[in-house]
Amino acid sequence: MKKLISNTGGMHTYLEIRPVEAIPGTTHLKITTAFDGAKDPTYERVVYDVCLDRGDLANLKAALSEFSL
């Protein structure tokens, strides 16, 4: 699953989450950015890339939910 999470001033930030089929219970999480004004505006630069087990993913979710907006 890939979702646009931010679109500010021509800078697009995407979050992609998918299961790692070779390692059951593991999730691949990737955050990429693309810039409309770049030489290649379709190129997505990887800014965060990690594999997490279920416990780590739950910890990340809990940590994110602690931030007050």
Secondary structure, 3 states (H helix, E strand, C coil): CEEEEEEECCEEEEEEEEECCCCCCEEEEEEEEEECCCCCCCCCEEEEEEEEEHHHHHHHHHHHHCCCC
